Amino acid sequence: MSESSQKTPYDAILIPGGGVRDKGELPPWVKSRLDHAIKIRSTEYIILLSAGTVYKAPPLDENAFPIFESIAAAKYLVNYGINPATILCETSSYDTIGNAYFSRVIHVEPRGFRKLHIITSAFHMPRTQAVFEWLYGLDDQDYQLTFDPVSDVGIAADDLQARINKEAAGLKQFLKNSASIHTLQACHQWLFTEHAAYACSVGKKQPIGKSLNTY
């Protein structure tokens, strides 16, 4: 697994969600991720990740159904001319670990994708890279991952600093939690029995202050 490289074609571009607003409007930093994918893609699939976040309720559409982050992102791409047949949505994850896990088990493994290019915001990239390299390294699978950070455009300075601080703390906790997990089976066991976003017996996340504005 290596750093970002534009010289090698990929099977799929993966883009974690980064929030969605009323009526499905995407925040600027999410549009930046999608715009970059539009710019660099050729014939690759684009896998859009995230149902939402555990930190806030999702916006609702005109029929009172939740607007999933990945679906809102898909609509954005289609509006810019991307063939919907090349867009794969994932609507099960509520955090970065879930982004990686569900992308692998729902789309990447069934389709036999091996070369994956992950695009996310600069503030989100250190933890994203650590999580995806760990998750896709489980069971010693030979995935080839590249990483491509884009601008943190549209985030107020104090909100951005709060999010950067939260990301650093989250990365430290992730490295501690994942150190003893080496198989996809063990990951599944941990995810659905201990992780606050997916285990039925674990309580909800606590408020997170100003960084909430970046979700």
PLY file of the C-alpha trace (Angstrom):
ply
format ascii 1.0
element vertex 215
property float x
property float y
property float z
element edge 214
property int vertex1
property int vertex2
end_header
0.00 0.00 0.00
1.35 3.39 -0.91
0.76 7.09 -0.95
-1.30 8.79 -3.64
-0.19 8.19 -7.21
-1.87 9.19 -10.42
0.36 6.89 -12.55
-1.48 3.65 -11.77
-5.10 3.13 -12.84
-7.52 2.02 -10.15
-10.55 -0.22 -10.12
-12.56 2.17 -7.98
-12.45 5.57 -6.33
-13.79 5.56 -2.75
-15.13 8.74 -1.16
-16.20 8.86 2.50
-19.15 11.06 3.32
-18.62 14.31 5.15
-22.08 15.55 6.01
-25.29 16.55 4.30
-27.52 19.54 4.95
-31.22 20.36 4.52
-32.75 19.30 1.19
-29.69 17.18 0.43
-27.30 20.11 0.03
-23.68 19.06 0.43
-21.16 21.16 2.37
-18.25 22.68 0.41
-15.64 20.23 1.69
-17.72 17.28 0.46
-18.21 18.90 -2.94
-14.43 19.32 -3.09
-13.99 15.54 -2.72
-16.55 14.84 -5.43
-15.22 17.51 -7.79
-11.76 15.98 -7.53
-13.14 12.54 -8.36
-14.86 13.98 -11.43
-11.58 15.59 -12.47
-9.31 12.55 -12.17
-11.55 9.60 -13.06
-11.53 7.85 -16.40
-13.58 4.65 -16.39
-13.34 3.67 -12.74
-16.30 3.01 -10.51
-16.94 5.58 -7.80
-17.95 4.10 -4.45
-19.73 6.65 -2.26
-19.69 5.92 1.45
-21.82 6.79 4.49
-25.41 6.74 5.60
-24.83 9.59 8.03
-23.20 10.30 11.37
-23.87 9.24 14.94
-23.47 12.85 16.05
-26.63 14.32 14.52
-29.94 13.23 13.03
-30.11 13.15 9.22
-32.08 15.73 7.26
-35.36 14.46 5.85
-36.67 14.68 2.31
-40.12 15.94 1.28
-41.61 12.56 2.19
-39.96 12.51 5.63
-37.43 9.85 4.69
-33.78 10.30 5.77
-31.36 11.70 3.22
-28.28 9.47 3.17
-24.94 11.16 2.60
-23.90 8.76 -0.15
-27.19 9.15 -2.01
-26.91 12.94 -1.89
-23.37 12.63 -3.23
-24.55 10.33 -6.01
-27.13 12.88 -7.12
-24.40 15.52 -7.22
-22.22 13.36 -9.45
-25.09 12.48 -11.78
-25.90 16.19 -12.12
-22.33 16.68 -13.32
-22.61 14.01 -15.97
-21.29 10.90 -14.26
-23.02 7.74 -15.51
-25.12 6.40 -12.60
-24.23 2.85 -13.65
-20.65 3.57 -12.51
-21.69 4.86 -9.07
-21.99 2.43 -6.16
-23.55 3.69 -2.91
-23.06 2.36 0.60
-25.73 3.29 3.16
-24.76 1.27 6.24
-21.85 3.20 7.77
-21.89 6.01 10.31
-18.16 6.57 10.81
-14.80 6.09 9.11
-14.30 2.53 10.35
-17.73 1.64 9.01
-16.86 3.36 5.72
-13.92 1.00 5.29
-15.65 -2.14 6.56
-18.86 -1.83 4.58
-17.07 -0.68 1.42
-15.06 -3.88 1.50
-17.81 -6.38 2.31
-20.63 -4.78 0.27
-18.83 -3.66 -2.89
-15.10 -4.30 -3.14
-14.96 -8.03 -2.40
-18.06 -9.01 -4.42
-16.81 -7.08 -7.46
-13.21 -8.23 -7.18
-11.77 -4.71 -7.04
-8.10 -4.60 -6.01
-6.74 -1.12 -6.78
-8.56 1.49 -4.71
-8.07 5.25 -4.65
-9.44 6.99 -1.55
-10.32 10.69 -1.68
-11.18 12.70 1.42
-10.53 16.07 3.04
-7.07 16.88 4.37
-8.37 17.10 7.96
-9.81 13.59 7.63
-6.96 11.90 5.76
-4.55 10.75 8.53
-7.24 8.72 10.31
-8.82 7.61 7.04
-5.52 6.25 5.75
-4.83 4.41 9.00
-8.32 2.90 9.08
-8.43 1.81 5.43
-4.92 0.35 5.47
-5.82 -1.65 8.56
-9.24 -2.82 7.37
-8.08 -3.76 3.89
-5.01 -5.48 5.36
-7.08 -7.89 7.45
-6.56 -11.53 6.44
-3.45 -10.44 4.49
-5.38 -9.53 1.36
-3.38 -7.95 -1.46
-5.28 -4.71 -1.95
-3.47 -1.74 -3.44
-4.58 1.51 -1.81
-3.66 5.07 -2.74
-4.75 8.20 -0.90
-5.60 11.65 -2.19
-6.33 14.53 0.25
-8.29 17.55 -0.96
-8.87 21.04 0.42
-10.71 21.70 3.69
-12.63 24.44 1.89
-15.65 26.01 3.57
-14.83 25.25 7.21
-14.45 28.09 9.70
-10.99 28.22 11.25
-12.11 27.43 14.80
-14.35 24.58 13.62
-11.51 23.16 11.56
-9.10 23.24 14.47
-11.67 21.54 16.69
-12.11 18.82 14.07
-8.36 18.37 13.60
-8.01 17.92 17.36
-10.85 15.40 17.38
-9.32 13.51 14.47
-5.99 13.25 16.29
-7.68 11.88 19.40
-9.76 9.51 17.30
-6.68 8.20 15.50
-4.95 7.51 18.80
-7.98 5.61 20.10
-8.36 3.70 16.84
-4.74 2.51 16.91
-5.27 1.24 20.43
-8.54 -0.54 19.61
-7.36 -2.13 16.38
-3.96 -3.38 17.53
-5.21 -6.86 18.43
-7.63 -7.31 15.50
-6.07 -9.12 12.55
-8.94 -10.83 10.71
-12.20 -9.70 9.15
-14.04 -12.10 11.42
-12.48 -10.52 14.52
-13.29 -7.08 13.14
-16.93 -8.09 12.67
-17.07 -9.39 16.24
-15.63 -6.15 17.63
-17.65 -3.86 15.38
-21.03 -5.32 16.27
-20.43 -5.95 19.96
-18.25 -3.03 21.09
-18.34 -0.17 18.58
-20.78 2.55 19.65
-22.13 3.09 16.12
-23.02 -0.55 15.43
-23.33 -2.57 18.65
-26.92 -2.78 19.87
-25.87 -2.73 23.53
-23.60 0.33 23.41
-24.89 3.83 24.17
-24.95 6.80 21.83
-22.00 9.09 21.20
-21.50 12.11 23.42
-21.70 15.74 22.17
-18.53 16.88 20.41
-18.61 20.69 20.54
-17.65 22.92 17.62
-16.40 20.06 15.47
-20.07 19.09 15.03
-20.23 21.80 12.34
-17.88 19.69 10.21
-20.27 16.71 10.07
0 1
1 2
2 3
3 4
4 5
5 6
6 7
7 8
8 9
9 10
10 11
11 12
12 13
13 14
14 15
15 16
16 17
17 18
18 19
19 20
20 21
21 22
22 23
23 24
24 25
25 26
26 27
27 28
28 29
29 30
30 31
31 32
32 33
33 34
34 35
35 36
36 37
37 38
38 39
39 40
40 41
41 42
42 43
43 44
44 45
45 46
46 47
47 48
48 49
49 50
50 51
51 52
52 53
53 54
54 55
55 56
56 57
57 58
58 59
59 60
60 61
61 62
62 63
63 64
64 65
65 66
66 67
67 68
68 69
69 70
70 71
71 72
72 73
73 74
74 75
75 76
76 77
77 78
78 79
79 80
80 81
81 82
82 83
83 84
84 85
85 86
86 87
87 88
88 89
89 90
90 91
91 92
92 93
93 94
94 95
95 96
96 97
97 98
98 99
99 100
100 101
101 102
102 103
103 104
104 105
105 106
106 107
107 108
108 109
109 110
110 111
111 112
112 113
113 114
114 115
115 116
116 117
117 118
118 119
119 120
120 121
121 122
122 123
123 124
124 125
125 126
126 127
127 128
128 129
129 130
130 131
131 132
132 133
133 134
134 135
135 136
136 137
137 138
138 139
139 140
140 141
141 142
142 143
143 144
144 145
145 146
146 147
147 148
148 149
149 150
150 151
151 152
152 153
153 154
154 155
155 156
156 157
157 158
158 159
159 160
160 161
161 162
162 163
163 164
164 165
165 166
166 167
167 168
168 169
169 170
170 171
171 172
172 173
173 174
174 175
175 176
176 177
177 178
178 179
179 180
180 181
181 182
182 183
183 184
184 185
185 186
186 187
187 188
188 189
189 190
190 191
191 192
192 193
193 194
194 195
195 196
196 197
197 198
198 199
199 200
200 201
201 202
202 203
203 204
204 205
205 206
206 207
207 208
208 209
209 210
210 211
211 212
212 213
213 214
